[in-house]
Amino acid sequence: MRIRIVDAFAERAFSGNPAGVVLLDAYPEDDWMQNVAMEVNHAETAFAHPLPEGGDADWALRWFTPVAEVAMCGHATLATAHVLGTTGAYEGPVRFATRSGVLIASPGPDGVITLDFPTAPLTRVDVPDGVAGALGAEPVAGFDTGPNVGDLLLELADEKTVLGLSPDHRALGTYSTRGIIATARAQDPARGYDYVSRCFFPNVGIDEDPVTGSAHTALAPHWSGRLGSDDLTGLQASRRGGLVRTSLRGGRTLLSGRAVTVIDGELLTP
């Protein structure tokens, strides 16, 4: 059985967000997939298998962090689409059946893959008491991102504040289902991005996620409303870092980026 490690939302190897990708004939036991994800020990490992022709989707897709299954994952979806295309397992746009509905990944001629995801419903909320201390900065606004994403989105004063965060990860886990998205407007859009973010997900075993596609389904409507454009670019300013191009299309958000296969190996466990 083959397993690939793919850097997603990356222009080159060892950047963006690494994901494991395993293509199967059918889903095995959940415990086995969880153990593989724990062994891979990246933010997510994706497991996919083909579906019969004529249905609403072409492949089934699930995602596991080292400690839990998640309802939505952008970078591992992009990584899976990349593997399907580069190995010839599936050509053209692919429809994935997931816990978040049917998600579409469309390859472009220049190597860019565009994901079609549901836009997160943002609801303004009061910033919880104590979150500023746990995060290490005072938010200027807070938003609930809905059940699929499950994060608390916090807008901070400026880009410098986001870049300088050194949060108490354990304390952050009490404020949302998955974690915290910290974001601010870009200081200088001429540098190629319109907003910055960092994502902390202690509740699913990820202190800081390198690049989070699902978070951008909430960041896109937030910043499109603020900046007056449906087409923006976000920089996720983790140590590895990556750019996510976002296009707001009403109830759907398009997320675009490239991917690079870094490891192609054999999974020996039965």
N, C-alpha and C positions, 0 to 999 in steps of 0.2 A: 504494500500500500504506500502510495507516494504522499509526501507532505512537503509543502513549500512554505518558505518564509518570504513574505512580500512586503516591501516598504511602500506604503500608500500615502497619497498626497505628497509625493516625493519626486523631485527632478533627478535625483541621483541616489545611489545606494547609501545606506547609513544615515538617512535623513527621513523626515516624515514619521509615520507611525507604522511599526512592523506588526504584521498579523500572520498567524498560521492559517493555512488553507488546506483542507482535506476534502478531496472529491470521493464520494462513496456511491455504491449501488443502491443503498437504502440506509436509513438511520439505524445504528446499533443502539445498545442500551445507553441511557443518559449518563450513567456513572462512568462509562468508558469515555465518552466525549469530554466529560468534566475532568477526568484524569489526564487525558491528552492535553487539554488546555492548561491544566496545572503544570504539566511537564514542560510545555512550550514556554509558559510563563511570560507571554506578551499580554498586552491589554486585552486582545481578543483572539480567539481561534475560531475560524469559520468552518462549518461542516455543511456540505451541499451534495444533493443527489438529483439526477434527472427525473422529471415527471412525465407521465404519458402525454402523447401529443393530443392536441384538441382542447386542452383545458385553459384555465385563466392564467396559468404560469408555466414556465419551462423547467425551472429547477426549484427545489425546496432548499431553504437556507436557514441555519440557526447559528447563533454566536454564543460563545462562552468565554468569560474572563477566567483567571486562575481559580476563582472561588464561586462563580455563579453564572447562570444563563441570563442574558439581557434581552430586552424586547426590541431594541433597535441598535444598529451599529453601522456607521457610514464607511469607516476606513476599511473594515474587513469585507464589506460588500464590494467596494472598489477593488480590493485585492482579489476577491473571488472572480469577479468579472475579468480582471487582468489575466488570471490563470486560465480561465475558460478560453479566452481569445488567443493567448500565446501558445497554448497546447493544442488548439484545434478541437477542443471538446465541445465548443459551441461557438457559432459565428453570428455576428450581428447583435442587435439589442436583445438582452435577455431579461425575462420577467422572473423575479424571485418570489416565491410564496414564503412569507415570514409571519412572525407574531404581530407585526405592524402592518399587515396587509401585503398587497403586491407592490414590490419595489422594482423599478426598471433601471438597468444600467446600459447605456448606449455608448459604444466605442466610436471615436472620431478618427479621421485619417491621420491626424498628427500625434496620435498616441494618447490624447486626452480622453478620459472616460467621464461621462456625465451621469450622475445618479438622479433619479426622480423620486423624491421622498415627500411625505406629508409635512406641511408646514405646522410647526408647533403652535398651539393656541396660547398666547401670552396673556397672563392676567396680572395686573399690578397688585402687589401685596406690600404690607408693611415689612420693613427690614426687621427680622427677629432680634430680640435682645440677645446680646452676646456674640452675634455673628461677626461683628467688627473686630472683636478681640481675637476670635479664632482665626479670622482671615488675615489680620494684621493691617487692615485699612478700613476706613469708614466709607460704606457705600453711599451713593447719592440716590439710588433707586433699586427696588427689588421686584422681580417678576417670577411667578410660577410658570413653568413651561409645559404643564399638562402631563398626562399619564405615560405617553410613549417615551418622552425624554426623561422626565422625572427629576429635573434639576431645579435649583434655585439660581436664577440669573441675576447677578448683581452688577450694576453699572458703577464704575469707579470714576474718580475725578479726572484722571488723565492716563495716558499711556505709560508714563514713568512709574505711576503707582502700581499698575498691573505688572510691569516687568520686575518691580522690586518686592513682590509678595513672597513671604516665607511663612506659610500658614501652619497652624496646629492641625494636622490632618485628622487626628482622632476626634478633636472637638468639632470639626466641620461636619462630621458624619451625622450629627443630631439635627441638621437643619433641612434635609431633603431626602427623597427616596434614594437617589444615586449620588448626588454631590452638588458641587458649586461651579457655576460658570462665572468667571470674573472678566469684565470687558470694559473697554474705553475706546473713545474715538482716537484714530491715528493722529499723532502729532504733526506728521508731514505726509499727506497723501501722495506727494510726488515720489515717495520711496516705493510705491507699487502696491500699497494696501490702504484700505479705508478705515479699518478698525482692528483692534488687537483683542486677544482673549487668552485666558489660561483656564484649564479645567481640572478640578480636583474631585476624584470619585472614591473616597475611602470606603464607602459602603459596598463596593463591588471589588475591593482589593487593589485599586489603582490610585496611589497617592496623587500622581499627576499624569494625565494622559497626554502623549506627545501631540497628536492632532485628532480632533474629534468631529467626524462628519455630522453625527446626530445633533451635536450642540449647535451646529450652524443652521439647523432648521429653526432654531429659536433666535440665533444671532441675526440671521437674514431679515426676518420681519422687523426686529427691533431697530436695526441700523438703517434699513431701507426707509422706514418711517421717519427717522431722524435726519437722514442725509438726502432724502428726496430722490433716490434712485433705486430701481429694482435690481440693478446689476452692480454688484460690489465684490471686493476681494478682502477676505479676512486673513490676518496673520495670527496663527496660534503660536504664541511666543514661549514654547517650552524649550528645553535644552536642545532637542533635535529640531523642532520647529517645522512649520509647513504652511503653505498657502492654500486656501480653499476659495474658489471662485463661486459666488452665490448669485442665483437669479431667482427672484421671487415671482411666482406665477399663481397668485391667488392662494388657493388651498394647497398648492404644491411648491416645493423649493427644489431647484436644480443645484447640485453640488458637483463641481468639476475639478479634476486633478489627474495627475499621472501616477504610475506605479512602476516599481522595479523589483523583479524577482532576485533575491539575494542568496537563498539556499533552496536547493532542490534535492531532497533526500528520500530515504526509505524508512517508513514507520514499521518497526519490527513486531510490536505488540499485536497479538491476534485481535 
